[in-house]
Amino acid sequence: MKEHEGQSGQIIIEYVLLLVIVIALSAFIWRGMTSRDLDNPGFLMSQWDKVLKQIANDDVNQ
């Protein structure tokens, strides 16, 4: 029974480590998608800018 007591602590440490890795990776991806840098905007920001420009160029008289 004592052999399994140490494994539960190891499982918690592994879970927390995986959680930290996933959060760091998602933050890195999120930062790349939503970057507002004028020289290198993120994917989401550049696509949103294209949508806004398309709406602005729409002729309401047609």
C-alpha positions in Angstrom: 0.0 0.0 0.0 2.9 2.4 0.7 4.1 2.0 -2.9 1.0 3.7 -4.2 1.2 6.7 -1.8 4.3 8.2 -3.6 2.7 7.7 -7.0 -0.2 10.0 -6.2 2.2 12.9 -5.5 4.0 12.2 -8.8 0.8 12.2 -10.7 -0.2 15.6 -9.3 3.3 17.0 -10.2 3.0 15.6 -13.7 -0.5 17.0 -14.1 0.6 20.5 -12.9 3.7 20.4 -15.2 1.5 19.5 -18.2 -0.9 22.3 -17.2 1.9 24.8 -17.1 3.2 23.8 -20.5 -0.2 23.9 -22.1 -0.9 27.4 -20.6 2.5 28.7 -21.7 2.0 27.3 -25.2 -1.5 28.7 -25.6 -0.3 32.2 -24.3 2.4 32.1 -27.0 0.0 31.2 -29.7 -2.6 33.8 -28.5 0.1 36.5 -28.5 1.0 35.6 -32.0 -2.6 35.8 -33.2 -3.5 39.0 -31.5 -0.3 41.1 -31.9 -1.0 44.7 -32.7 2.5 45.5 -33.9 2.2 47.7 -37.0 5.1 46.0 -38.8 4.0 42.4 -38.1 0.4 42.2 -37.0 -1.1 38.9 -35.7 -3.2 36.7 -37.9 -6.4 37.6 -36.2 -5.8 41.4 -36.2 -4.8 41.4 -39.9 -7.9 39.5 -40.9 -10.1 41.7 -38.8 -8.5 44.8 -40.5 -9.4 43.3 -43.9 -13.0 42.8 -42.8 -13.3 46.3 -41.6 -11.8 47.8 -44.8 -14.2 45.6 -46.9 -17.1 47.0 -44.9 -15.9 50.5 -45.2 -15.5 50.2 -49.0 -19.0 48.9 -49.4 -21.2 51.2 -51.5 -24.6 51.8 -49.8 -26.2 53.0 -53.1 -26.0 49.6 -54.8 
